[in-house]
Amino acid sequence: MFGLPALRLGKIFGIPLEVDISWFFIFFLVAASLATGYLPNVLPESGYVVHVAIAVVTALGFFASIVVHELAHSLVARAGGLRISRVTLFMFGGVSQMEEEPHSPGHEFAMALAGPMTSLLLGGAGFGLLRATEGWLPTAVGAPVEYLAVINLSVAGFNLLPGFPLDGGRALRALLWAATGDMLKATRWASRCGQVIGYLLVGVAVVGVLRGTLGLIWFAVIGWFLASVAGFAYQQQLLRTRLAHIPVSRIMSAPVLTVPATTTLEEMADSYFLGGRHSRYPVVSEGHVIGLVELQTARDVPRSQWSDVSVAEVARKDLGEIVVDPQTSIEKILARLEPDGPGAVLVVEDGRLAGIVTRADVIRLLRTESL
């Protein structure tokens, strides 16, 4: 998210869950504010250790609800045929990273509202539990439940603001897309709404600080972030729209330099990786491509074993997701070129290997042509 490392926690419903390093900062702030402010007020008879313990559990519950919120987006997106590369928690909440944009306004609308509706349900369930157990639920349990219920309703309310890339902004984009038939135009208008909302939050923060309300400084941080991301989101959509009209055949490297399956990693390093154009090469056995060998794969093998390990032993074998035809648009393969993906696609025409496309080829196109 911010160019910093992310920690992979595992998978939920087959969707990778990651935590950006910035999340730990906000987790600490949430837990600290609970332990030093909210909990001492509602549990004055409890000690500091109890406050800290409950604060940590409550903060984990808060971020668990964010995960549920994002999973709602992801599952609705996946039900509509979209692939979700991962869900990432970061400083300002969470994000479901899709490999492509929704195919229709209706799907986008449903996907956008899935998260806030889930947060509303979680908030409602929390207050329902408090109402049903009123009078006998211990305060040490009821206070965190009430806090999480309020937070979930707040998350739903904030995300429903009609500014892209907030969920409400995505719903607005879906409506504008349906009305105009132009997704790029809809993104531009929805992004501008997001920028306006962001700048309004900054303005509220400035007025609040001038009047002595220092707590509103967070409005400025969130507003600046929202305005910046809204502008970036439109530029990203503009680029994707233009790349959608360019076939991979235009930028693929051909003819393809392949590697015999019996080549050792030592030979691979000397003859291909050192001074070569790419960091990934197709592995061929008896005239057929059987995998893709990567520089990082070689680095994962101890240097002392390079002379004994063949590229066929360490090559990526799942070729289904990286084989495309020459007319496939560049926009459709972008997610596969990310660092945590295959990193390359093989262009196959009439059953033969016609070319290979890596991230370097896309970067070269962006540098040489004005898109």
C-alpha positions in Angstrom: 0.0 0.0 0.0 2.7 2.4 0.9 5.6 0.6 -0.6 6.4 -1.1 2.7 6.4 -4.8 3.3 3.1 -6.6 4.1 2.7 -9.7 6.3 0.7 -12.6 4.8 -1.6 -14.0 7.5 -3.2 -16.7 5.5 -6.3 -17.2 3.4 -10.0 -16.8 4.1 -12.4 -18.4 1.5 -9.3 -18.8 -0.7 -8.6 -15.0 -0.5 -5.1 -14.1 0.8 -5.2 -11.8 3.8 -2.3 -9.4 4.4 -1.4 -6.7 7.0 0.5 -3.7 5.8 3.2 -2.5 8.2 1.2 0.8 8.7 -1.6 -1.2 10.3 0.5 -1.8 13.4 0.8 1.9 14.0 -3.0 2.5 13.9 -3.6 -0.7 15.9 -1.4 0.6 18.7 -3.2 4.0 18.6 -6.6 2.4 18.9 -5.6 0.1 21.7 -3.8 2.9 23.5 -6.8 5.2 23.3 -9.1 2.5 24.6 -6.8 1.6 27.4 -6.2 5.2 28.6 -9.5 6.9 27.7 -12.6 4.8 27.0 -12.1 1.8 29.3 -11.0 3.7 32.5 -14.3 5.7 32.2 -16.6 2.7 31.8 -14.6 0.3 34.0 -13.1 2.6 36.7 -12.9 -0.2 39.2 -10.6 -2.3 37.0 -6.8 -2.0 37.0 -4.5 -0.9 34.2 -3.6 -4.5 33.2 -7.3 -5.3 32.7 -7.8 -2.2 30.7 -4.9 -3.0 28.4 -6.0 -6.6 27.9 -9.6 -5.6 27.0 -8.2 -2.8 24.8 -6.1 -5.2 22.8 -9.0 -7.7 22.4 -11.4 -4.9 21.4 -8.9 -3.5 18.8 -8.5 -6.9 17.3 -12.3 -7.2 17.2 -12.4 -3.8 15.4 -10.0 -5.0 12.7 -11.7 -8.3 12.5 -14.9 -6.4 11.6 -12.9 -4.6 8.9 -11.8 -7.9 7.5 -15.5 -9.1 7.4 -16.4 -5.8 5.7 -13.8 -6.3 3.0 -14.6 -10.0 2.6 -18.2 -9.0 1.8 -16.9 -6.9 -1.0 -14.6 -9.7 -2.2 -17.2 -12.5 -2.1 -19.8 -10.4 -4.1 -17.0 -9.5 -6.6 -16.0 -13.1 -6.9 -19.6 -14.2 -7.4 -19.7 -11.9 -10.4 -16.7 -13.5 -12.0 -13.9 -11.1 -10.7 -10.7 -12.4 -9.2 -9.5 -11.0 -5.9 -5.8 -11.0 -5.5 -5.8 -10.2 -1.7 -7.4 -8.3 1.1 -5.0 -5.9 2.8 -5.4 -4.2 6.2 -3.6 -0.8 6.4 -3.6 2.4 8.4 -6.9 3.7 7.1 -8.8 0.4 7.2 -8.8 -2.2 4.5 -9.0 -2.8 0.8 -10.0 -5.7 -1.5 -7.7 -5.7 -4.4 -9.4 -6.8 -7.6 -7.5 -8.0 -10.7 -9.9 -6.2 -12.9 -12.8 -3.7 -12.8 -16.5 -4.8 -12.5 -18.1 -5.8 -15.8 -21.4 -4.0 -15.3 -22.8 -1.1 -13.3 -25.2 -3.5 -11.5 -22.3 -5.7 -10.3 -20.3 -2.7 -9.1 -23.3 -1.3 -7.2 -23.9 -4.6 -5.4 -20.3 -5.0 -4.7 -19.9 -1.5 -3.3 -22.9 -1.7 -0.9 -21.9 -5.2 0.3 -19.3 -3.8 2.7 -21.3 -1.0 4.4 -24.4 -3.3 4.7 -22.3 -5.9 6.4 -20.9 -3.2 8.8 -24.5 -2.1 9.5 -25.5 -5.7 10.3 -22.5 -6.1 12.6 -23.4 -2.8 14.4 -27.0 -3.8 14.6 -26.1 -7.2 16.0 -24.0 -5.6 18.6 -26.8 -3.4 19.9 -29.2 -6.2 19.6 -27.0 -8.3 21.8 -26.8 -5.5 24.4 -30.6 -5.1 24.4 -31.2 -8.8 24.7 -28.7 -9.2 27.6 -29.5 -5.9 29.4 -29.1 -6.2 33.1 -26.9 -9.3 33.3 -24.1 -8.9 30.8 -20.9 -7.8 32.6 -19.7 -4.3 31.9 -16.3 -5.7 30.9 -18.0 -7.5 28.0 -20.8 -5.0 27.3 -18.5 -2.0 27.0 -16.3 -3.5 24.2 -19.5 -4.8 22.4 -21.0 -1.3 22.5 -17.8 0.2 21.3 -17.6 -2.2 18.4 -21.2 -1.7 17.5 -20.7 2.1 17.4 -17.5 1.7 15.4 -19.2 -0.5 12.8 -22.0 1.9 12.3 -19.5 4.7 11.9 -17.5 2.7 9.4 -20.7 2.1 7.4 -21.7 5.7 7.6 -18.3 7.0 6.5 -17.9 4.5 3.7 -21.4 5.5 2.3 -20.2 9.1 1.6 -20.6 9.6 -2.2 -16.9 10.0 -3.0 -14.8 7.6 -5.0 -13.0 5.4 -3.9 -15.2 5.1 -0.8 -18.0 2.5 -1.1 -20.6 5.2 -1.5 -18.4 6.7 -4.3 -18.3 3.3 -6.0 -22.1 3.1 -5.8 -22.3 6.6 -7.2 -19.9 5.6 -10.0 -22.1 2.6 -10.8 -25.2 4.9 -11.1 -23.3 7.4 -13.3 -21.9 4.5 -15.4 -25.4 3.2 -15.9 -26.7 6.6 -16.8 -23.9 7.6 -19.2 -22.7 4.2 -20.4 -19.1 5.6 -20.0 -17.2 4.1 -17.1 -14.3 6.5 -17.4 -16.5 9.6 -17.3 -18.4 8.1 -14.3 -15.0 7.5 -12.6 -14.0 11.1 -13.2 -17.1 12.6 -11.7 -17.1 10.2 -8.7 -13.4 10.8 -8.1 -14.0 14.6 -8.1 -16.7 14.1 -5.5 -14.2 12.1 -3.4 -11.7 15.0 -3.7 -14.4 17.5 -2.6 -15.3 15.4 0.4 -11.6 15.1 1.2 -10.9 18.8 1.1 -14.1 19.5 3.1 -12.7 17.2 5.9 -9.4 19.1 5.8 -11.3 22.4 6.0 -13.3 21.1 9.0 -10.0 20.0 10.7 -8.4 23.5 10.1 -11.4 25.3 11.6 -11.5 22.9 14.5 -7.8 23.3 15.3 -8.1 27.1 15.1 -10.8 26.8 17.7 -8.7 24.6 19.9 -10.2 21.2 19.0 -6.9 19.4 18.3 -8.7 16.0 18.1 -10.0 17.0 14.6 -6.5 16.8 13.2 -7.4 13.3 12.2 -10.0 14.7 9.9 -7.2 16.5 8.0 -5.2 13.3 7.7 -8.2 11.3 6.5 -9.3 14.1 4.2 -5.9 14.5 2.6 -5.6 10.7 2.1 -9.1 10.5 0.5 -8.4 13.5 -1.8 -5.1 12.0 -2.9 -6.4 8.5 -3.5 -9.4 9.9 -5.4 -7.2 11.7 -7.8 -4.9 8.7 -8.2 -7.8 6.4 -8.7 -9.0 8.4 -11.7 -5.5 8.5 -13.3 -5.3 4.7 -12.8 -8.6 4.2 -14.4 -7.6 6.5 -17.3 -4.5 4.4 -17.8 -6.4 1.1 -17.6 -8.9 2.4 -20.1 -6.2 3.2 -22.6 -4.3 0.0 -22.1 -7.6 -1.9 -22.7 -7.3 -1.0 -26.4 -3.7 -2.2 -26.8 -3.1 -5.9 -27.5 -0.2 -7.7 -25.8 1.1 -8.6 -29.3 2.2 -4.9 -29.6 4.7 -5.1 -26.6 5.6 -8.8 -26.4 9.2 -9.9 -26.7 9.7 -12.1 -29.7 11.1 -14.5 -30.6 11.1 -15.9 -27.2 14.3 -17.0 -25.5 13.6 -20.3 -23.9 15.5 -22.5 -21.4 16.0 -26.2 -21.9 14.5 -28.1 -18.9 17.9 -29.8 -18.1 19.7 -26.5 -17.6 21.1 -26.1 -14.1 20.5 -23.0 -12.0 24.2 -22.2 -12.3 24.0 -22.3 -16.1 20.8 -20.3 -15.9 22.4 -17.6 -13.8 25.5 -17.3 -16.1 23.8 -17.5 -19.5 20.4 -15.9 -18.9 20.0 -13.8 -15.7 23.3 -12.0 -15.8 23.0 -9.3 -18.4 19.8 -10.7 -19.8 16.7 -8.6 -20.6 14.3 -10.5 -18.4 14.2 -12.0 -14.9 11.8 -14.8 -16.1 12.1 -17.3 -18.9 9.9 -20.2 -20.3 11.3 -23.7 -19.6 11.0 -26.1 -22.6 11.1 -29.9 -22.6 10.7 -31.8 -25.9 9.5 -28.7 -27.7 6.7 -27.9 -25.1 6.7 -25.2 -22.5 6.4 -26.8 -19.1 7.0 -23.9 -16.8 8.4 -20.5 -16.1 11.7 -20.0 -14.2 12.2 -16.8 -12.2 15.3 -15.1 -10.8 13.7 -15.1 -7.4 13.2 -18.8 -7.6 17.0 -19.3 -8.1 17.7 -17.0 -5.2 15.5 -19.2 -2.9 17.8 -22.2 -3.6 21.1 -22.2 -1.7 24.0 -21.1 -3.9 25.9 -24.3 -3.2 23.1 -26.4 -4.8 22.8 -24.4 -8.1 25.0 -26.9 -10.0 22.8 -29.8 -9.0 19.3 -28.4 -9.4 17.7 -28.1 -12.9 15.4 -25.3 -13.9 12.6 -27.9 -14.4 12.7 -28.7 -10.7 12.0 -25.2 -9.6 10.0 -23.7 -12.4 6.4 -22.5 -11.9 4.2 -25.2 -13.5 0.8 -23.6 -13.3 0.7 -22.1 -16.8 -3.0 -21.8 -17.1 -3.2 -18.3 -15.7 -0.3 -17.0 -17.7 -1.1 -18.1 -21.2 -3.0 -15.6 -23.4 -3.6 -15.0 -27.0 -2.1 -12.1 -29.0 -5.3 -10.0 -29.0 -5.6 -10.0 -25.2 -5.5 -6.4 -24.0 -2.7 -5.2 -21.8 -5.2 -4.1 -19.2 -6.4 -7.6 -18.6 -2.9 -8.9 -17.7 -1.8 -6.1 -15.4 -2.6 -8.0 -12.2 -0.6 -11.0 -13.4 2.5 -8.8 -13.7 2.5 -7.7 -10.1 5.5 -8.7 -7.9 3.4 -11.3 -6.0 1.9 -12.8 -9.2 3.4 -14.8 -12.1 5.3 -11.7 -13.2 4.9 -12.6 -16.9 2.5 -13.9 -19.4 3.2 -16.2 -22.4 1.6 -15.3 -25.7 0.4 -18.4 -27.6 -0.9 -18.3 -31.1 -2.1 -21.4 -33.0 -0.6 -23.6 -30.4 2.9 -22.1 -30.6 4.8 -19.8 -28.3 4.7 -16.4 -30.0 6.0 -14.1 -27.3 6.4 -13.2 -23.7 5.3 -10.1 -21.8 6.8 -8.9 -18.5 6.3 -5.9 -16.3 9.4 -4.4 -18.0 7.6 -4.5 -21.4 4.7 -2.5 -20.0 7.0 0.0 -18.3 8.8 0.5 -21.6 5.6 1.2 -23.3 4.6 3.8 -20.7 8.0 5.5 -21.0 8.1 5.7 -24.8 4.5 6.6 -25.6 2.2 9.2 -24.2 -0.8 7.3 -22.9 
